Amino acid sequence: MDLQVILNIVLIFGMIYFVVRRYIIASKFADYMIKNGGEEIEFIKENKLSFSECVKLINKKYNIGLVNSFSVVNCIREM
């Protein structure tokens, strides 16, 4: 095979690996936030902000994705 084709295949597999790894780390961090709350996310329990504003703030602050932010806010509000 051509060297360029081999390098492209390695690059594609590397990108897939890092995307999956980032998703796993973000979901583990979301689970950690749900279990260990902390003072930096107390604004969720106070219900001063709307649900969507809380999701946007969590996503902006921690950059874990909208789905994980939604899960965090939903679980903390249910507690």
N, CA, C and O atoms as CSV, one atom per row, in Angstrom:
chain,resi,resn,atom,element,x,y,z
A,1,MET,N,N,0.833,-1.191,0.000
A,1,MET,CA,C,0.000,0.000,0.000
A,1,MET,C,C,0.872,1.248,0.000
A,1,MET,O,O,2.037,1.233,0.399
A,2,ASP,N,N,0.290,2.264,-0.440
A,2,ASP,CA,C,0.975,3.537,-0.476
A,2,ASP,C,C,1.123,4.083,0.947
A,2,ASP,O,O,0.217,3.932,1.766
A,3,LEU,N,N,2.219,4.693,1.232
A,3,LEU,CA,C,2.496,5.236,2.564
A,3,LEU,C,C,1.461,6.286,2.967
A,3,LEU,O,O,1.069,6.361,4.131
A,4,GLN,N,N,1.029,7.077,2.023
A,4,GLN,CA,C,0.050,8.123,2.315
A,4,GLN,C,C,-1.296,7.524,2.736
A,4,GLN,O,O,-1.961,8.067,3.618
A,5,VAL,N,N,-1.697,6.431,2.127
A,5,VAL,CA,C,-2.948,5.766,2.492
A,5,VAL,C,C,-2.848,5.204,3.905
A,5,VAL,O,O,-3.792,5.313,4.686
A,6,ILE,N,N,-1.724,4.612,4.229
A,6,ILE,CA,C,-1.517,4.058,5.573
A,6,ILE,C,C,-1.563,5.170,6.615
A,6,ILE,O,O,-2.187,5.010,7.664
A,7,LEU,N,N,-0.914,6.284,6.339
A,7,LEU,CA,C,-0.925,7.407,7.274
A,7,LEU,C,C,-2.331,7.982,7.439
A,7,LEU,O,O,-2.709,8.375,8.543
A,8,ASN,N,N,-3.099,8.037,6.371
A,8,ASN,CA,C,-4.481,8.521,6.468
A,8,ASN,C,C,-5.330,7.597,7.325
A,8,ASN,O,O,-6.141,8.067,8.123
A,9,ILE,N,N,-5.156,6.296,7.173
A,9,ILE,CA,C,-5.905,5.332,7.985
A,9,ILE,C,C,-5.533,5.472,9.453
A,9,ILE,O,O,-6.410,5.450,10.318
A,10,VAL,N,N,-4.256,5.614,9.744
A,10,VAL,CA,C,-3.808,5.801,11.126
A,10,VAL,C,C,-4.378,7.094,11.695
A,10,VAL,O,O,-4.796,7.125,12.852
A,11,LEU,N,N,-4.401,8.142,10.913
A,11,LEU,CA,C,-4.950,9.423,11.349
A,11,LEU,C,C,-6.445,9.315,11.648
A,11,LEU,O,O,-6.915,9.859,12.648
A,12,ILE,N,N,-7.178,8.633,10.812
A,12,ILE,CA,C,-8.621,8.462,11.030
A,12,ILE,C,C,-8.882,7.674,12.301
A,12,ILE,O,O,-9.732,8.058,13.103
A,13,PHE,N,N,-8.157,6.567,12.497
A,13,PHE,CA,C,-8.342,5.787,13.719
A,13,PHE,C,C,-7.941,6.581,14.960
A,13,PHE,O,O,-8.579,6.459,16.006
A,14,GLY,N,N,-6.900,7.383,14.852
A,14,GLY,CA,C,-6.491,8.233,15.968
A,14,GLY,C,C,-7.548,9.265,16.319
A,14,GLY,O,O,-7.805,9.516,17.497
A,15,MET,N,N,-8.157,9.857,15.318
A,15,MET,CA,C,-9.212,10.844,15.566
A,15,MET,C,C,-10.424,10.191,16.217
A,15,MET,O,O,-11.008,10.752,17.143
A,16,ILE,N,N,-10.803,9.014,15.741
A,16,ILE,CA,C,-11.934,8.296,16.342
A,16,ILE,C,C,-11.629,7.963,17.794
A,16,ILE,O,O,-12.490,8.111,18.661
A,17,TYR,N,N,-10.411,7.516,18.060
A,17,TYR,CA,C,-10.009,7.183,19.429
A,17,TYR,C,C,-10.134,8.395,20.349
A,17,TYR,O,O,-10.677,8.282,21.448
A,18,PHE,N,N,-9.640,9.550,19.912
A,18,PHE,CA,C,-9.667,10.734,20.767
A,18,PHE,C,C,-11.079,11.296,20.949
A,18,PHE,O,O,-11.384,11.851,22.005
A,19,VAL,N,N,-11.931,11.166,19.956
A,19,VAL,CA,C,-13.317,11.620,20.102
A,19,VAL,C,C,-14.041,10.752,21.123
A,19,VAL,O,O,-14.751,11.268,21.986
A,20,VAL,N,N,-13.865,9.441,21.028
A,20,VAL,CA,C,-14.504,8.528,21.985
A,20,VAL,C,C,-13.947,8.760,23.378
A,20,VAL,O,O,-14.699,8.743,24.353
A,21,ARG,N,N,-12.667,8.971,23.487
A,21,ARG,CA,C,-12.029,9.214,24.788
A,21,ARG,C,C,-12.561,10.497,25.425
A,21,ARG,O,O,-12.817,10.532,26.628
A,22,ARG,N,N,-12.727,11.547,24.626
A,22,ARG,CA,C,-13.263,12.812,25.147
A,22,ARG,C,C,-14.696,12.632,25.633
A,22,ARG,O,O,-15.073,13.193,26.662
A,23,TYR,N,N,-15.494,11.861,24.910
A,23,TYR,CA,C,-16.871,11.609,25.318
A,23,TYR,C,C,-16.911,10.856,26.647
A,23,TYR,O,O,-17.718,11.183,27.517
A,24,ILE,N,N,-16.061,9.866,26.809
A,24,ILE,CA,C,-16.025,9.084,28.050
A,24,ILE,C,C,-15.617,9.964,29.222
A,24,ILE,O,O,-16.218,9.887,30.294
A,25,ILE,N,N,-14.606,10.795,29.031
A,25,ILE,CA,C,-14.146,11.683,30.103
A,25,ILE,C,C,-15.234,12.685,30.475
A,25,ILE,O,O,-15.442,12.953,31.659
A,26,ALA,N,N,-15.929,13.241,29.489
A,26,ALA,CA,C,-16.998,14.209,29.771
A,26,ALA,C,C,-18.146,13.557,30.531
A,26,ALA,O,O,-18.702,14.163,31.447
A,27,SER,N,N,-18.506,12.337,30.166
A,27,SER,CA,C,-19.613,11.679,30.867
A,27,SER,C,C,-19.210,11.295,32.290
A,27,SER,O,O,-20.037,11.358,33.200
A,28,LYS,N,N,-17.954,10.899,32.495
A,28,LYS,CA,C,-17.492,10.600,33.854
A,28,LYS,C,C,-17.465,11.867,34.706
A,28,LYS,O,O,-17.793,11.823,35.891
A,29,PHE,N,N,-17.075,12.994,34.111
A,29,PHE,CA,C,-17.063,14.252,34.841
A,29,PHE,C,C,-18.480,14.672,35.204
A,29,PHE,O,O,-18.712,15.199,36.292
A,30,ALA,N,N,-19.431,14.444,34.299
A,30,ALA,CA,C,-20.832,14.761,34.595
A,30,ALA,C,C,-21.337,13.905,35.757
A,30,ALA,O,O,-22.033,14.411,36.637
A,31,ASP,N,N,-20.996,12.627,35.767
A,31,ASP,CA,C,-21.383,11.756,36.884
A,31,ASP,C,C,-20.756,12.225,38.192
A,31,ASP,O,O,-21.398,12.193,39.242
A,32,TYR,N,N,-19.504,12.660,38.125
A,32,TYR,CA,C,-18.823,13.178,39.313
A,32,TYR,C,C,-19.533,14.424,39.840
A,32,TYR,O,O,-19.709,14.572,41.049
A,33,MET,N,N,-19.940,15.319,38.938
A,33,MET,CA,C,-20.631,16.535,39.362
A,33,MET,C,C,-21.970,16.213,40.009
A,33,MET,O,O,-22.371,16.873,40.967
A,34,ILE,N,N,-22.660,15.209,39.496
A,34,ILE,CA,C,-23.950,14.825,40.066
A,34,ILE,C,C,-23.768,14.281,41.476
A,34,ILE,O,O,-24.542,14.610,42.375
A,35,LYS,N,N,-22.753,13.454,41.671
A,35,LYS,CA,C,-22.545,12.817,42.976
A,35,LYS,C,C,-21.964,13.778,44.005
A,35,LYS,O,O,-22.331,13.717,45.179
A,36,ASN,N,N,-21.065,14.664,43.585
A,36,ASN,CA,C,-20.319,15.489,44.531
A,36,ASN,C,C,-20.639,16.974,44.433
A,36,ASN,O,O,-19.848,17.800,44.890
A,37,GLY,N,N,-21.757,17.328,43.858
A,37,GLY,CA,C,-22.251,18.705,43.763
A,37,GLY,C,C,-21.214,19.793,43.893
A,37,GLY,O,O,-20.627,20.211,42.894
A,38,GLY,N,N,-20.980,20.255,45.091
A,38,GLY,CA,C,-20.043,21.337,45.308
A,38,GLY,C,C,-20.745,22.682,45.314
A,38,GLY,O,O,-21.898,22.798,44.898
A,39,GLU,N,N,-20.041,23.691,45.788
A,39,GLU,CA,C,-20.635,25.022,45.894
A,39,GLU,C,C,-20.721,25.739,44.555
A,39,GLU,O,O,-21.524,26.660,44.407
A,40,GLU,N,N,-19.920,25.343,43.583
A,40,GLU,CA,C,-19.938,26.052,42.308
A,40,GLU,C,C,-21.180,25.757,41.473
A,40,GLU,O,O,-21.431,26.449,40.486
A,41,ILE,N,N,-21.964,24.743,41.849
A,41,ILE,CA,C,-23.205,24.472,41.121
A,41,ILE,C,C,-24.429,24.586,42.025
A,41,ILE,O,O,-25.469,23.991,41.741
A,42,GLU,N,N,-24.311,25.338,43.098
A,42,GLU,CA,C,-25.444,25.551,44.006
A,42,GLU,C,C,-26.560,26.362,43.355
A,42,GLU,O,O,-27.710,26.280,43.786
A,43,PHE,N,N,-26.239,27.141,42.327
A,43,PHE,CA,C,-27.262,27.956,41.677
A,43,PHE,C,C,-28.336,27.090,41.020
A,43,PHE,O,O,-29.435,27.573,40.748
A,44,ILE,N,N,-28.032,25.832,40.764
A,44,ILE,CA,C,-29.028,24.937,40.166
A,44,ILE,C,C,-30.110,24.599,41.186
A,44,ILE,O,O,-31.296,24.580,40.856
A,45,LYS,N,N,-29.700,24.331,42.424
A,45,LYS,CA,C,-30.657,23.956,43.462
A,45,LYS,C,C,-31.525,25.133,43.899
A,45,LYS,O,O,-32.644,24.932,44.371
A,46,GLU,N,N,-31.026,26.352,43.749
A,46,GLU,CA,C,-31.757,27.535,44.203
A,46,GLU,C,C,-32.940,27.892,43.307
A,46,GLU,O,O,-33.814,28.651,43.726
A,47,ASN,N,N,-32.988,27.368,42.095
A,47,ASN,CA,C,-34.077,27.611,41.140
A,47,ASN,C,C,-34.271,29.089,40.801
A,47,ASN,O,O,-35.383,29.499,40.470
A,48,LYS,N,N,-33.216,29.888,40.877
A,48,LYS,CA,C,-33.315,31.296,40.485
A,48,LYS,C,C,-33.260,31.444,38.964
A,48,LYS,O,O,-33.856,32.362,38.401
A,49,LEU,N,N,-32.551,30.546,38.316
A,49,LEU,CA,C,-32.421,30.585,36.861
A,49,LEU,C,C,-33.311,29.517,36.236
A,49,LEU,O,O,-33.666,28.533,36.885
A,50,SER,N,N,-33.660,29.718,34.991
A,50,SER,CA,C,-34.474,28.715,34.307
A,50,SER,C,C,-33.617,27.484,33.999
A,50,SER,O,O,-32.390,27.514,34.093
A,51,PHE,N,N,-34.293,26.422,33.635
A,51,PHE,CA,C,-33.613,25.160,33.351
A,51,PHE,C,C,-32.620,25.321,32.202
A,51,PHE,O,O,-31.481,24.865,32.296
A,52,SER,N,N,-33.048,25.965,31.124
A,52,SER,CA,C,-32.172,26.118,29.959
A,52,SER,C,C,-30.984,27.032,30.255
A,52,SER,O,O,-29.895,26.812,29.725
A,53,GLU,N,N,-31.174,28.047,31.088
A,53,GLU,CA,C,-30.055,28.915,31.459
A,53,GLU,C,C,-29.025,28.152,32.276
A,53,GLU,O,O,-27.822,28.341,32.094
A,54,CYS,N,N,-29.489,27.286,33.178
A,54,CYS,CA,C,-28.565,26.470,33.967
A,54,CYS,C,C,-27.767,25.529,33.073
A,54,CYS,O,O,-26.563,25.356,33.263
A,55,VAL,N,N,-28.442,24.922,32.098
A,55,VAL,CA,C,-27.755,24.018,31.169
A,55,VAL,C,C,-26.695,24.780,30.383
A,55,VAL,O,O,-25.580,24.288,30.213
A,56,LYS,N,N,-27.031,25.975,29.904
A,56,LYS,CA,C,-26.074,26.768,29.138
A,56,LYS,C,C,-24.881,27.181,29.992
A,56,LYS,O,O,-23.744,27.152,29.520
A,57,LEU,N,N,-25.129,27.566,31.249
A,57,LEU,CA,C,-24.027,27.972,32.125
A,57,LEU,C,C,-23.096,26.808,32.445
A,57,LEU,O,O,-21.875,26.965,32.430
A,58,ILE,N,N,-23.671,25.642,32.735
A,58,ILE,CA,C,-22.839,24.463,33.017
A,58,ILE,C,C,-22.016,24.096,31.790
A,58,ILE,O,O,-20.827,23.800,31.906
A,59,ASN,N,N,-22.635,24.115,30.625
A,59,ASN,CA,C,-21.910,23.776,29.400
A,59,ASN,C,C,-20.814,24.788,29.109
A,59,ASN,O,O,-19.723,24.414,28.678
A,60,LYS,N,N,-21.092,26.064,29.340
A,60,LYS,CA,C,-20.094,27.100,29.076
A,60,LYS,C,C,-18.932,27.023,30.067
A,60,LYS,O,O,-17.774,27.208,29.691
A,61,LYS,N,N,-19.249,26.750,31.329
A,61,LYS,CA,C,-18.216,26.736,32.358
A,61,LYS,C,C,-17.320,25.501,32.260
A,61,LYS,O,O,-16.099,25.610,32.369
A,62,TYR,N,N,-17.922,24.329,32.056
A,62,TYR,CA,C,-17.155,23.085,32.091
A,62,TYR,C,C,-16.941,22.455,30.727
A,62,TYR,O,O,-16.139,21.529,30.603
A,63,ASN,N,N,-17.638,22.932,29.695
A,63,ASN,CA,C,-17.479,22.453,28.323
A,63,ASN,C,C,-17.630,20.930,28.233
A,63,ASN,O,O,-16.770,20.245,27.679
A,64,ILE,N,N,-18.728,20.414,28.781
A,64,ILE,CA,C,-18.949,18.968,28.780
A,64,ILE,C,C,-20.030,18.549,27.797
A,64,ILE,O,O,-20.358,17.365,27.723
A,65,GLY,N,N,-20.583,19.468,27.053
A,65,GLY,CA,C,-21.604,19.143,26.071
A,65,GLY,C,C,-22.998,19.384,26.617
A,65,GLY,O,O,-23.228,19.339,27.825
A,66,LEU,N,N,-23.913,19.637,25.714
A,66,LEU,CA,C,-25.276,19.963,26.126
A,66,LEU,C,C,-25.989,18.774,26.754
A,66,LEU,O,O,-26.744,18.940,27.711
A,67,VAL,N,N,-25.755,17.577,26.224
A,67,VAL,CA,C,-26.440,16.398,26.765
A,67,VAL,C,C,-25.988,16.125,28.195
A,67,VAL,O,O,-26.816,15.865,29.068
A,68,ASN,N,N,-24.682,16.182,28.439
A,68,ASN,CA,C,-24.178,15.957,29.792
A,68,ASN,C,C,-24.604,17.084,30.733
A,68,ASN,O,O,-24.914,16.832,31.897
A,69,SER,N,N,-24.620,18.316,30.240
A,69,SER,CA,C,-25.084,19.436,31.065
A,69,SER,C,C,-26.552,19.276,31.422
A,69,SER,O,O,-26.955,19.545,32.554
A,70,PHE,N,N,-27.344,18.841,30.465
A,70,PHE,CA,C,-28.762,18.590,30.711
A,70,PHE,C,C,-28.936,17.514,31.781
A,70,PHE,O,O,-29.783,17.646,32.665
A,71,SER,N,N,-28.139,16.456,31.702
A,71,SER,CA,C,-28.226,15.375,32.692
A,71,SER,C,C,-27.867,15.867,34.086
A,71,SER,O,O,-28.526,15.510,35.062
A,72,VAL,N,N,-26.825,16.686,34.180
A,72,VAL,CA,C,-26.395,17.208,35.477
A,72,VAL,C,C,-27.492,18.067,36.094
A,72,VAL,O,O,-27.846,17.879,37.258
A,73,VAL,N,N,-28.028,19.001,35.330
A,73,VAL,CA,C,-29.055,19.900,35.860
A,73,VAL,C,C,-30.310,19.118,36.234
A,73,VAL,O,O,-30.911,19.375,37.277
A,74,ASN,N,N,-30.702,18.182,35.406
A,74,ASN,CA,C,-31.898,17.394,35.677
A,74,ASN,C,C,-31.742,16.566,36.950
A,74,ASN,O,O,-32.656,16.535,37.775
A,75,CYS,N,N,-30.621,15.905,37.123
A,75,CYS,CA,C,-30.410,15.075,38.316
A,75,CYS,C,C,-30.308,15.914,39.584
A,75,CYS,O,O,-30.827,15.523,40.630
A,76,ILE,N,N,-29.645,17.061,39.500
A,76,ILE,CA,C,-29.493,17.901,40.688
A,76,ILE,C,C,-30.827,18.533,41.074
A,76,ILE,O,O,-31.121,18.662,42.262
A,77,ARG,N,N,-31.631,18.925,40.102
A,77,ARG,CA,C,-32.943,19.506,40.422
A,77,ARG,C,C,-33.886,18.469,41.018
A,77,ARG,O,O,-34.760,18.826,41.809
A,78,GLU,N,N,-33.736,17.199,40.662
A,78,GLU,CA,C,-34.601,16.151,41.204
A,78,GLU,C,C,-34.262,15.812,42.646
A,78,GLU,O,O,-35.119,15.325,43.382
A,79,MET,N,N,-33.026,16.063,43.060
A,79,MET,CA,C,-32.595,15.708,44.418
A,79,MET,C,C,-33.273,16.563,45.452
A,79,MET,O,O,-33.027,16.399,46.647
